[in-house]
Structure formats: C-alpha cells, structure tokens
C-alpha cells in the first residue's frame, strides 16, 4: 500500500468518524462497531479531532455495548462551540 493510499484511507475514516459523531453521541467502541473501523484507529482520530477542537466528551456513562464506564463524545459543531465557550468563561 502506498503512502497516498494510506493518507486517503486516513482522511476517509477521519471524516466518517467526525460525521458520525456530529449526528450521534457515542463511545469510541460504539463508533468502531458502527463504522467497522478498528478501535485503535478510532482512538487516534479522537486525538486528532480533540487537538483541532472539533470533538468533546459530552458526558461519562456506561457504554451500551461493553458495559464499561467511558466517555460519550460529540463533534456536533454547535455543542462543541457552546462547551468550548462555556469552559473558557469558567476558567
């Protein structure tokens, strides 16, 4: 596989994760399961989106699929912007 192909897959998967989380609040495991993207890759995309201020953890709770206490994430721009602004005001 060439570097160009790897970059294309990365971009497609990153976009899919961001799009999925802009419409649904979910755990990383739920994203992995729904989009059929390996969990370690989803974790890397999570880090990338967080670094770009495009993703937040909305709340913590029990994952519907695993039963583990974990974060529920969103990339909904309205929610992300609201919470980023709110958190900055509180700091």
NORWO-V564138 format. One line per field, one symbol per residue. ss: DSSP state (@ for helix, = for strand, . for the rest). phi: phi as a letter, one per 20 degrees, with the letter a starting at -180 (. if undefined). A space follows every 10 residues. Layout:
# NORWO-V564138
ss=???
phi=???
This chain:
# NORWO-V564138
ss=..@@@@@@@@ @@@@@@@@@@ @@@..=.@@@ @@@@@...@@ @@@@@@@@@@ @....===== ==......== ====..@@@@ @@@@@@@@@@ .
phi=.efffffffg fffgfffffg fedbebefff fgffeldggg fffffgffff feldbceead afffednefb eddbcggffg ffffffffff f
